[in-house]
């Protein structure tokens, strides 16, 4: 006890000191970002607040027009970059990356802390900007934009350096005299083409991983969310300047398909978030330069409810899952499978909740759901509903509209509950990206699994059961990239986990260790363990010209190293040593033979 007592005291003292150090706030400078042109304070002139009427014809190639989808209030425009302009941006980023590649993790962590501080102190500004540009509510912006980004930054601060340091691996039996490791080096310039649904997080997500791993990044924002994206870029620029990072390390560019194609042709890796159709074109273009590609192409996630759940509790989660995916959340549930024993009770509870939902301009009042971002998307949703009704489905409940006004635009769609659905309906096969809740019965776990797997998509799933083991068993048999047990979308909030799908939901992963290392050139390195005392030397039988018994030597060496029986391995080792001794006779005997 006398020996252990001092160690316990020292350990306790060390723990107390660490705790006290945690109470000392880090020295993180504040940054100033000009937000005067994004704040809707009611004082804008008539010239920049007129109602924008988008053309039904093809989009212009020189301007990206921006407007609020909930009010059609004009926000301005941005230049659609030409291919040559894109190449210039990438060239500037490449020069900056050569400098940033030598930055320390201390500098990179400070960059993250500055961003985190700004985000926490300006949550309302960030959410309001996202809301104005995409039509989502402030709460949905906070859940999907702020929390996910803060979680990613925090994970990188705590774990990022650990997973980018060299990782030592086993050298195996034949190379036991070697040190084997994996090194993670920056790719160079990473390109990202991101979607409109979460403009803040979709920019920060690839940018954070790319910059922290030593890369430059050029991000093409969606033409449907360029206004907010260009403001968020100012935040990044200010934070980079505050840590002395080189100019042009991060670029946010605007444009249409031509701009994206030029980006794919210029960078060292491409990350794409969007539709399967565009994803195929990205792959085709990336094949020209053989650069790696990460594709996240949406999904048709299954939401499975077994009969042993708290119906009211799960119904609330189901509605949140469906409405948060209303043109906003790429991880939203779109197909609901409920056990027949609780089907009627579950539908009734969902309808009750949905009827209380109010839809309206998100910044005009307390609304549960805002506008749909994409023009003409409401027509697509209605077509899916019409197809389902024509094939036997029934609408059993819809949400209500708030005070839209007489001049309301047609980019609102009420949350809709539909029953009697089946997989012959487009609604159960095509990605809706809208506030529609189609609910289908199942009788057994096996049937639920079959139904969930009957899809061209494979992003995620959510399984609910009072028996957690049962829920895990069901989820394990669903062919998808992410699964939540008795919860919805929790996988994305765990930023230590990789995110991505299979089938037409894409491939590759972002977030987590896998996503961070996906921003790196993975290099295998082997070096001598006891240099210079033990070096690699080719055995005499294998030196040119090879000996007559070279294959016998190699055969015995393989058995000595990898034989399953220890006695066989020892016998083979003796034969290896015998052959070596025959190849290297003692000096004295060699002289006598002369």
C-alpha positions, 0 to 999 in steps of 0.5 A: 500500500505504501508503494501505491499511495504516492501514485494514487495521489499523483494521479488524482492531482493530475486529474484535478489539474486537467479539470482546472485547465479545462475551465480556462477558456481558449484564446479564440479571436472574434471575426467580423463578417459584413452581413448588412446585405443579407439582413432583412430589416425592412429598410431595403429600397424598392429596387432590391425587393421586387417580386421575381418571376422566374422564366419557364425557359432554360436558365441563362448562362451568364447569371444565377438569379436568386430569390426567396422561394417563400415570397419570391422576393428578389435577392440579387444575382451572381455571375455564372462562371465560365470553364476558364474562370473555374480553371483559374480559381482551381489554379489559385487554390492549388498555389495556396494549398502548397503553403497550407500543406505545411501548416500545423494542426494547432493552426488548423484547430484554431481555424475551427475554433474561430468558426465555431465561436462565430457560428454559436454567436450568430446562430440567428443570422445563419439560420435566417439566411438559410431560411430566406434562401431555401424556404425552411423554418428557423428550427429546421435550419438550426437542427440541420445547419447549426447542430450538425456543423458544430458537431462536425467541428467539435469532432475534428477538434477532438479527434481529427489530428489522431486519425490523420497521423501515421497509423502503424500496422503489423509487418507480418512474418516475412517482414518482421524486421520492418516498420509498416505504417500508413501515412495520410497526405493531402490530395491537393485541391478537392472540388465539391458540388453541393445541393441546396437543401442545407446550404450552410452545412453542405458548404462547411461539411466538405470544406472542414474535412478538406482544409483540416487535412491540408487541402484546398477546396473549391465548392460550387454551390447550387444555383438554387442557394447561391445567395446564402452560399456566397455569404457563408463564404465570407465567414470562412474567408474571415476565419482563414485570414484570422489564422494567417492562412494563404489567400485563395485556400477556399473558393465558393463558385456559382454557375450552372452545369457548365461550371460544375463540369469544368470543376470536375475536369480541374480538381484532384478529387470531387465530392458531389451531393445531388441526384442520381442522373447528375451523379452519373454525368459526374462519374463520366466526366471524372473518368476523363482524368481518373480522379476519385469520386464521392457521390451522395445521391439521396434516398428513399429511406424506409421507416419501419414500425413494429407492433410493440412500440409506443404508438404516440411517441413513434408517430411524432418521430415519423412526422418530424422525419417526413416533414424535415425531409420536405425538400430539405433533408436528404436523410429524411424518411419517405416510405413508412411501413407499419405492422398491421396490428397497430396500423389503424392506431398509428395512422390516426395518430399521424393524421392528428399530428399532421392536421396541427401542422401549419404551412407558411412563409417561415419568417412571417410567423410561427410556422411548422413548415415553410416553402419548397425551394425548387421551382415547379417541385410542388407540381411533381409532388402533386403528380406523385399523389395523383398517380397513387390515388389513381392506383387505389391510394387514399388521402386521409389527412393534410396540414393547413396553410397559414396566412399566405396572402392573395399573392402567394406563390405556388411553392407551398405543399401541405403535409399529406398522409396517404394510405392503401399504398403499394410498390406499383405507385411512383410515390413508393419508388421515386424520391419525392423530397416532399412532405408526403407520408405514405403508410403501408402495412406489413405482417412479419419482420421478413415482409418488412425487410423485403419491402424496405429492400425493394428500392433502387435507393439505399441511403438509410433506414429507421427501425422501431421496436420495443425489443431493441435486439429485434430492431437491430436484427431487422436493420442489419438485413436492410441494404443501406449505408446508415441505420437508426435503431429506435430513432431517426437520422441520429447517425448523421448527428454522430459525426464520428460515423461515415455517411453515404449509401449504396445502389442509386444513393451513391458510394463513398463516404463523408463524415467520420474517420472514413470521410476525413481520410477520403480527403487524403492520399493514402500512402503505405510506407515500410522502413527498416526497424533496426537500421542500420544494423539489420538491412534487407539482404537477398538470400544466396539461393535467390541471387542471380544467377539463381541456385539449382535448389532456389525453388526448394529454398523458397518452398521451405521458407514459405512453409517455415513462415506460414505453415499451420503445424508448428512441427512442420514449420520447424522442420521447414526452418531447418531445411532453410538453414541447411540450404543456406549453409550449403550455399555459404560453406565455411572459409576453411573448407572452401580453401581445402577444396581449392 
